[in-house]
Amino acid sequence: MGRQERGSRYGAKVDEQWAIEKLEWWIQTARRSRAQSQGKTFGFTYDTYPDYQALRDASAQTLAIIARVLNRNDVPNLLRRSDNAYWVDGGIEFAEHALAVLKTRGETREKLGTNAPTMKADALHPTIWHAASGRWESGHYSDAVQRAATALSGQVKDLTGRYELGDSELVSQAFSMSPPQEGKPRLRWPGNDDDLTVKSMRVGILNMAQGVFAAIRNTTTHATTELPKQEALEQLATLSILARWIDQCELERTD
């Protein structure tokens, strides 16, 4: 079986197959090492027993595995000394618990899903989703993105009246940092011209608009392969952000 790595709660990786092998070894060895007398098996071992030293050598590593898998910092010593004996039953129980978690975690994640946030496509900006929805529902994701980008371009043309321009020149002029000219209005993020945040938004919208139409609209218009669904949704989300910013912009004319 190939090794699988999963992110822990804190982002670190756990080599699951390696951890399973270590826990299985500990459980089997600890069980075998338990003292027996008159047909009874006890929950402790002695340092004179053959497996004791191997258990001692592996105890710190096994404890670290259990603590990581169970996300606990209160796991007791796996070889708890009492007089001249070492109790192992508690360590075996913790190891069995961690082993069960590792073996069922994949199925649990698959069935229950994760706590990662999700995004509803129909909650995107109305201009974007209205244009994309018909083709999206039929599984034509590239076309859905292309239509949404075209609708956004149309929105900018309606606001500025610059129907004669292609997308690249349209957004370059509409969001230009230079003052408006006769027949060349600007779409401006509202606020004081000297405010640094306002300046950042204006520059960001210009750059984003240029990038969106170059990297999203143009590529989906000329694409010969279908976009994966997730990638298409992310591109629609990008268009939606830009559309919401444009909604907040003010139109500046020379008059």
C-alpha positions in Angstrom: 0.0 0.0 0.0 1.4 3.4 -0.9 1.9 6.0 1.8 -0.7 8.6 2.2 -0.1 12.0 3.8 -2.9 14.1 5.4 -2.8 17.5 6.9 -3.3 17.7 10.6 -5.3 20.3 12.4 -2.2 22.5 12.5 -1.3 22.0 8.8 1.6 19.5 9.3 1.6 16.2 7.3 1.0 12.8 8.8 2.4 9.8 6.9 -0.6 7.6 7.6 0.7 4.2 6.4 3.9 4.7 8.4 2.0 5.7 11.5 -0.3 2.6 11.1 2.6 0.3 10.9 4.2 1.8 14.0 1.0 1.6 16.0 0.3 -2.0 14.9 3.9 -3.0 15.9 3.5 -1.3 19.3 0.1 -3.0 20.0 1.3 -6.5 19.0 4.6 -6.2 20.9 3.1 -4.7 24.0 0.4 -7.4 24.1 3.0 -10.1 23.7 5.2 -8.6 26.4 2.6 -8.7 29.2 3.3 -10.9 32.1 1.4 -14.2 32.4 0.9 -16.5 35.3 -1.3 -19.5 35.8 -3.2 -18.9 32.6 -3.8 -15.2 33.4 -2.5 -12.2 31.4 -1.7 -9.1 33.3 -1.5 -5.5 32.2 2.2 -5.0 32.9 5.6 -6.1 31.8 9.1 -6.3 33.3 12.3 -4.8 32.2 13.8 -8.3 32.2 11.4 -9.5 29.4 12.8 -9.8 25.9 10.5 -7.2 24.3 11.0 -4.5 27.0 13.9 -2.7 25.4 12.3 -2.6 22.0 9.2 -1.1 23.6 11.3 1.4 25.5 13.1 2.5 22.4 9.9 3.0 20.5 7.8 4.5 23.2 8.6 8.2 22.6 7.9 8.0 18.9 4.7 6.0 19.4 3.6 8.5 22.0 4.2 11.3 19.5 2.1 9.5 16.8 -0.8 9.0 19.2 -0.7 12.6 20.4 -0.7 13.9 16.8 -3.4 11.6 15.5 -5.7 12.1 18.5 -4.8 15.8 18.8 -4.1 15.5 22.5 -1.3 16.6 24.7 -2.3 14.6 27.8 -1.5 11.1 26.6 0.3 9.4 29.5 3.6 7.5 29.3 3.1 4.2 27.4 5.3 2.4 29.8 4.2 3.6 33.2 6.4 2.3 36.0 5.0 0.9 39.2 7.4 -0.6 41.6 9.4 -3.0 39.5 6.9 -3.4 36.7 5.8 -1.3 33.7 2.1 -1.0 32.9 1.3 -1.3 29.2 -2.5 -1.7 29.0 -3.2 2.0 29.0 -0.7 2.6 26.2 -2.2 -0.2 24.2 -5.7 1.3 24.5 -4.4 4.7 23.3 -2.6 3.1 20.5 -5.7 1.1 19.4 -7.7 4.3 19.5 -5.2 6.2 17.3 -5.0 3.2 14.9 -8.8 3.1 14.5 -8.9 6.8 13.8 -6.2 6.5 11.1 -7.9 3.5 9.4 -11.4 5.2 9.3 -10.4 8.8 8.7 -10.5 8.6 5.0 -14.0 7.1 4.9 -15.1 9.6 7.6 -13.8 12.5 5.6 -15.4 11.2 2.4 -18.9 10.7 4.0 -19.0 13.7 6.2 -17.0 16.1 4.1 -14.8 18.8 5.5 -15.4 22.1 7.3 -14.0 24.0 4.3 -16.2 26.8 3.2 -18.3 26.3 0.1 -19.6 28.8 -2.4 -23.0 28.9 -4.2 -22.8 29.8 -7.8 -26.2 31.5 -7.8 -25.0 33.8 -5.1 -22.5 35.4 -7.5 -23.1 38.9 -8.9 -26.4 38.8 -10.8 -24.8 39.9 -14.0 -22.3 37.1 -13.9 -24.6 34.3 -12.9 -27.5 35.3 -15.1 -25.2 35.2 -18.1 -23.5 31.9 -17.1 -26.3 29.9 -15.6 -27.8 28.5 -18.8 -24.6 27.1 -20.2 -23.4 26.1 -16.7 -26.4 23.9 -16.0 -25.8 22.0 -19.2 -22.1 21.4 -18.3 -20.6 23.8 -20.8 -18.3 25.5 -18.2 -15.9 27.3 -20.6 -18.8 28.8 -22.5 -20.5 29.8 -19.2 -17.4 31.8 -18.2 -17.0 33.3 -21.6 -20.6 34.5 -21.6 -20.2 35.9 -18.1 -17.1 37.9 -19.2 -18.9 39.2 -22.3 -21.8 40.3 -20.1 -19.4 42.2 -17.8 -17.8 43.8 -20.8 -21.3 44.9 -21.9 -21.9 46.4 -18.5 -18.8 48.6 -18.8 -19.8 49.6 -22.3 -23.3 50.6 -21.1 -21.8 52.7 -18.3 -19.3 54.5 -20.4 -21.0 54.5 -23.8 -17.7 53.2 -25.4 -19.3 50.6 -27.6 -16.7 51.0 -30.3 -13.8 49.7 -28.2 -12.5 46.1 -27.8 -12.3 44.8 -24.3 -8.6 45.6 -23.7 -8.9 49.2 -24.8 -12.3 49.5 -23.1 -11.1 48.7 -19.6 -7.8 50.5 -20.0 -9.7 53.7 -20.8 -12.6 53.2 -18.5 -10.4 52.6 -15.4 -7.5 54.9 -16.5 -5.9 56.9 -13.8 -5.8 60.0 -16.0 -8.6 62.6 -16.0 -11.6 62.0 -18.2 -11.6 63.5 -21.7 -14.3 64.5 -24.1 -16.2 61.3 -25.0 -13.9 59.3 -22.7 -15.5 59.1 -19.2 -13.8 57.2 -16.4 -15.1 54.7 -13.9 -13.7 55.7 -10.5 -13.6 54.0 -7.1 -15.3 56.7 -4.9 -13.2 58.7 -2.5 -10.7 61.4 -2.1 -8.0 61.4 -4.8 -5.2 61.8 -2.2 -6.4 58.9 -0.1 -4.0 56.0 -0.3 -6.7 53.3 0.0 -8.7 54.9 -2.8 -5.6 55.1 -5.0 -4.9 51.4 -4.3 -8.4 50.4 -5.2 -8.3 52.4 -8.5 -5.0 50.9 -9.5 -6.1 47.4 -8.4 -9.4 47.6 -10.4 -7.6 48.7 -13.5 -5.0 45.9 -13.3 -7.6 43.3 -12.4 -9.9 44.3 -15.2 -7.1 44.1 -17.7 -6.0 40.7 -16.4 -9.6 39.4 -16.3 -10.3 40.2 -19.9 -6.9 39.1 -21.1 -6.6 35.8 -19.1 -10.2 34.8 -18.7 -12.4 36.2 -21.5 -9.9 35.9 -24.3 -8.8 32.4 -23.4 -12.3 31.0 -23.0 -13.3 32.6 -26.3 -10.6 30.8 -28.2 -10.3 27.6 -26.0 -10.6 24.2 -27.6 -10.8 22.3 -24.4 -13.5 22.4 -21.6 -12.6 24.1 -18.3 -12.8 21.8 -15.2 -15.9 22.7 -13.2 -13.9 23.9 -10.1 -11.6 26.1 -12.2 -14.6 27.6 -14.1 -16.3 28.4 -10.8 -13.2 30.2 -9.6 -13.1 32.2 -12.7 -16.7 33.2 -12.4 -16.0 34.2 -8.8 -13.2 36.5 -10.1 -15.6 38.1 -12.6 -18.1 38.5 -9.8 -15.7 40.4 -7.6 -14.8 42.7 -10.4 -18.5 43.2 -11.2 -19.3 44.2 -7.6 -16.4 46.7 -7.5 -17.7 48.2 -10.8 -21.1 48.6 -9.2 -19.5 50.9 -6.6 -17.6 53.0 -9.1 -18.7 56.5 -10.0 -18.8 57.8 -13.6 -16.6 60.8 -14.2 -17.1 63.0 -17.3 -15.5 66.2 -18.4 -18.6 68.1 -17.7 
